[in-house]
Amino acid sequence: GTGLMGPLLKELGVEYLEGVDLSEGMLSKATGRGYNRLMCGDLLKVFSHEAESGSRATEAPSCDGSFDLVVAADVFVYVGDF
């Protein structure tokens, strides 16, 4: 998305943020909103490390591949029936 959650999460003390979206246009809007890495691609491919060439890292990843928190804001309207 446009990265609106980035500044809010930073205010809450989150130190390292990664963002994922299918749209380069949305990621362009998220640039400068506190994310350390923005990746364009499908979530399944991104989290299986297939989308490394599509990432825009502003800092080297500081974690071991695990996450303390996962936030999906305004995405459920795009998800089909489970």
RASUL-V922089 format. One record per backbone hydrogen bond with DSSP energy under -1.0 kcal/mol. NH is the residue of the N-H (numbers start at 1). CO is the residue of the C=O. Records with the same first field share a line. If there is no record, write none. Layout:
NH->CO ; CO
//
This chain:
6->3
9->5
10->6
11->7
12->8
13->10
14->9
19->37
21->39
27->23
28->24
29->25
30->26
31->27
33->30
36->17
37->17
38->56
39->19
40->54
41->21
46->42
47->43
49->46
50->45
54->51
55->52
56->38
58->36
59->36
78->75
//
